Amino acid sequence: MVLTYIETRDKRIKKSSLEALSEGGRTAAGLKTEAAAVLVGTGMEGLAAELASYGASKVYLLENASLDRYSTQDHAAVLAVLVKKLNPAAVFFSATAMGKDLAPRVAARLGVGLAADCTSVVQKDGQLEFTRPIFAGKALLSFRLMSSPQVVSLRPNVFPLASAAAAGETIRESVEIPAAPARAVVKEVLQESGGEIDVSEADIVISGGRGMKGPENFGLLREISALIPRSAVGASRSAVDSGWIGHQHQVGQTGKTISPNLYLAFGISGAIQHIAGMSSSKVIVAVNKDPDAPIFKVADFGVVGDLFQVIPPLKEELKKLRG
Ligand SMILES: Cc1cc2nc3c(=O)[nH]c(=O)nc-3n(C[C@H](O)[C@H](O)[C@H](O)COP(=O)(O)OP(=O)(O)OC[C@H]3O[C@@H](n4cnc5c(N)ncnc54)[C@H](O)[C@@H]3O)c2cc1C
């Protein structure tokens, strides 16, 4: 079995988890075993059908109201118990903020290694071989894990979604939460107003850097985003550090790794730490007044010019397209 941990938000499955499950299914097929998924928290049984449509032949429910709010300690504990019981060949996570927190803890509880933030999983001589970018994406490392089960986290927006109908049998597992004193408790989850799509989930990302000159000009990018369905506004670290936009919008090595269908970069120079987070975008368009800006080395299309002259006609054309 290849078991995938499914991350949810407001009882909805995150796209990155569906990608991990899809890859779990492909890996399971290669290993001639089944793909399964695990959901943690109450009120999740309605999601089993969706997981089945991405290849989960079994969906395990770890139901307990005290698991509804994420806790590293409790989620890691109940997952480790399930993994020990099922003894899968591999356990997949998505390398989101939560997955990066949870996967190493589960691996540690199982006493096994972790293949973190992988961008490829292949089978060679009956063993899994993983690839992950290192040194901010300057080199790729291929490696194998010597321990079992193989605990793996997969970089979001890299692995394609599968459409592989499976049985999706729902199995409720009893859950016992260890009585150990909580080291950290999530008391409140604050949501940014406006219900914006997360940059890591958007099909199109419109990003701004220091060239935007100030927080008020990120309004221009939001206006463009409002005209494009399933788009989100991203930012360079300089823009975030200047307080022009929240950290959740940051793309890059210390921000989010994304690979949307289209990435628009306005006034972003293209530092290696920024490129590390967006170079796997399908199409990259850069607008920068400096013809030697490094962003043009990774861009598919570039406009050498002042972004404040490029944005207004772009907005007009988008309005026309939207009718
Ligand atoms: C450990 C570490 C981690 C980091 N992590 C990240 C990260 O996750 N993400 C990230 O983005 N950075 C990260 N950085 C910072 C990174 O090195 C750069 O400093 C940062 O990306 C630069 O942001 P920028 O491109 O917006 O600004 P700048 O480098 O200042 O570039 C601004 C660009 O705007 C252009 N411009 C100015 N005015 C206009 C105009 N009117 N029209 C068009 N173009 C214009 C300029 O020509 C310039 O190219 C990290 C750095 C370190 C050391």
The ligand as a Gaussian input file, in Angstrom:
#p B3LYP/6-31G(d) Opt

LIG

0 1
 C       18.386000      33.239000       2.660000
 C       17.608000      34.107000       1.720000
 C       16.323000      33.730000       1.382000
 C       15.570000      34.506000       0.489000
 N       14.301000      34.110000       0.145000
 C       13.627000      34.809000      -0.777000
 C       12.326000      34.396000      -1.213000
 O       11.755000      33.420000      -0.722000
 N       11.723000      35.119000      -2.171000
 C       12.280000      36.236000      -2.733000
 O       11.648000      36.848000      -3.608000
 N       13.492000      36.664000      -2.322000
 C       14.167000      35.991000      -1.357000
 N       15.369000      36.471000      -0.932000
 C       15.786000      37.816000      -1.352000
 C       16.408000      37.861000      -2.731000
 O       17.805000      37.625000      -2.631000
 C       16.213000      39.262000      -3.366000
 O       16.753000      40.231000      -2.495000
 C       14.753000      39.608000      -3.627000
 O       14.116000      38.553000      -4.312000
 C       14.699000      40.873000      -4.475000
 O       13.352000      41.260000      -4.616000
 P       12.914000      42.158000      -5.852000
 O       13.247000      41.450000      -7.108000
 O       11.515000      42.569000      -5.619000
 O       13.779000      43.480000      -5.642000
 P       15.026000      44.032000      -6.443000
 O       16.100000      43.020000      -6.553000
 O       15.355000      45.348000      -5.838000
 O       14.485000      44.244000      -7.919000
 C       13.529000      45.201000      -8.255000
 C       13.395000      45.156000      -9.781000
 O       12.370000      46.042000     -10.189000
 C       12.762000      46.640000     -11.389000
 N       11.989000      47.890000     -11.503000
 C       12.086000      48.992000     -10.722000
 N       11.176000      49.899000     -11.114000
 C       10.504000      49.383000     -12.166000
 C        9.455000      49.849000     -13.012000
 N        8.891000      51.048000     -12.826000
 N        9.027000      49.045000     -14.014000
 C        9.581000      47.827000     -14.215000
 N       10.575000      47.313000     -13.446000
 C       11.033000      48.090000     -12.430000
 C       14.249000      46.849000     -11.266000
 O       14.860000      46.944000     -12.543000
 C       14.657000      45.569000     -10.516000
 O       15.035000      44.547000     -11.421000
 C       16.128000      35.707000      -0.051000
 C       17.420000      36.069000       0.308000
 C       18.153000      35.295000       1.174000
 C       19.559000      35.708000       1.536000

